[in-house]
Amino acid sequence: MSTNNTSAAPVGLTSPPWVPIPGIANFRDIGGYPTANGTGTVRKGLIYRCAEPSKITEAGKERLRSLGVKKMYDLRSEPELKRLGDLTKIIEVEGVERFFVPVIRTEDYSPQALAKRYQAYMSGDHENAYRHILSSDPTAYRTIFQNILASPNPDPCVIHCTAGKDRTGVICALILMLAGVRDEDIAKEYAYTAEGLASVKEGMLQYLMKDKASMDGGGRERAENMLNSKPESMLRFVEIVRSEYGGVEGYMMNTLGFTKEEIETIRCHLVTDEPVGFVSG
């Protein structure tokens, strides 16, 4: 399932939080949001999110390096990559280290497990799908948080899965929750994916409708449900984190294995006193 085009960003995606990277869809900065208590903003130019980068152009690679990006975290699984084959080849960008950190364990990609998990997406029940992501292998998300912990000036990084919507959406929501961003802004940030994928959505829908393993020959409505990024789904997910994990701090301590001191350090590395980066709409 290709989620890329080889042109610059579509009209309307050239101002913050969007960063036009030729050949990559849905590329944006998750920084610039104010904290709920008004003490600062999430650092800009630190964490970017996007769809899979297999069609990135040479100009796109140069643009990526110009942002200072040093690390790219690929959340896809090995079975997923094999399944997609030549549609989403692994790419390497000189000067950017790629970390393969699958969120979903290998055994979870059996046809039976795949079909069961996709039922939640096809019904539009994204929060239950995201609940499953939270309970999967914690190594991926711990690795990303560890990068932020390691230095007061962490290396800028890119996080992606296939569409840059679900697994990427969960970790970005957790990061913003830890930074203290308002729920409404976290939900708006998640919903931007609808704009980010607009130029490639039809191709993704066609792929999903032909993919019997995930859709069982289902129609367009189920495929549309899989691709939606409604803000209310993210608001329900945020509530799941609070009610079932004791908040993002509880998740990071009990699931990811960080100490309270480490969590506070990560928060400090995420937040700056710079002005708000942009006003979300």
HELIX and SHEET records of a PDB file:
HELIX    1   1 GLU A   58  SER A   66  1                                   9    
HELIX    2   2 GLU A   78  LEU A   84  1                                   7    
HELIX    3   3 GLY A   85  THR A   88  5                                   4    
HELIX    4   4 THR A  106  TYR A  109  5                                   4    
HELIX    5   5 PRO A  111  MET A  122  1                                  12    
HELIX    6   6 HIS A  126  LEU A  134  1                                   9    
HELIX    7   7 THR A  139  LEU A  149  1                                  11    
HELIX    8   8 ARG A  167  ALA A  179  1                                  13    
HELIX    9   9 ASP A  183  ALA A  191  1                                   9    
HELIX   10  10 THR A  193  GLY A  196  1                                   4    
HELIX   11  11 LYS A  201  LYS A  210  1                                  10    
HELIX   12  12 LYS A  212  MET A  215  1                                   4    
HELIX   13  13 ARG A  220  LEU A  227  1                                   8    
HELIX   14  14 PRO A  231  TYR A  245  1                                  15    
HELIX   15  15 GLY A  247  ASN A  254  1                                   8    
HELIX   16  16 LYS A  260  LEU A  270  1                                  11    
SHEET    1   A 5 ARG A  28  ASP A  29  0                                        
SHEET    2   A 5 ILE A  47  CYS A  50 -1                                        
SHEET    3   A 5 CYS A 157  HIS A 160  1                                        
SHEET    4   A 5 LYS A  71  ASP A  74  1                                        
SHEET    5   A 5 GLU A  97  PHE A 100  1                                        
SHEET    1   B 2 THR A  41  VAL A  42  0                                        
SHEET    2   B 2 VAL A 271  THR A 272 -1                                        
END                                                                             
